[in-house]
């Protein structure tokens, strides 16, 4: 009987592979719903879409007026720093806190039981963070072009936009690491312990005093800002070669992303 059952099963036609269009549609839908979910979360969307612009207007425009009058390139330096500030937050908190809370709720195990393409969950999280990075950078750029007295050329602005969008990836990896290794109740605190010091100790807004300059190299915000100042020819604010900073950010992305994916594959 078992022989007959096995023989009849072997004679059944193999299930055809899922069409590429349907697979891409599944990735698209997962990303769309992830983005809409983040956008509808007022406590996440409003701070990261509006606060960078408001803080830039206060500190980067209103309070920096005298410094910009003395050195017009200060306006460009501040815009680079606030751009890093704007794109790093959604990646760290949107992924870090979101993944941690969904792990605690058992959502990741439930997702594994669904007929979703491999990696669609992680790809949707990454895409959500990058879309938010695009939105926050765009809003900051429009504001700066209107009131910020920027001296960048069109080519420099285009290069800066690419750098900021790609520069969200190290923070995505760090956020994923936080979300995978910490619980939902602890992840927000860990995110703040990473995000806030990296903003201020990374020298994004003011030149660091000498006794703090050596530690700046450990922060990804510092290296992304150094790439930004390098491609925009802000020589007086550029201290580390662009290739070195790029290598550091790539290394951080691989390290934190690899550790997170390894643990996620083992424990979920």
Secondary structure, 3 states (H helix, E strand, C coil): CHHHHHHHHHHCCCCCCCCHHHHHHHHHHHHHHHHHHHHHCHHHHHHHHHHHHHHHHHHHHHCCHHHHHHCCHHHHHHHHHHHHHHHHHHHHHHHHHHHHHHHHCCHHHHHHCCCCCCCHHHHHHHHHHHHHHHHHHHHHHHHHHHHCCCCCCHHHHHHHHHHHHHCHHHHHHHHHHHHHHCCHHHHHHHHHHHHHHHHHHCCCCCCCCHHHHHHHHHCHHHHHHHHHHHHCCCHHHCCCCHHHHHHHHHHHHHHHHHHHHHHHHHHC
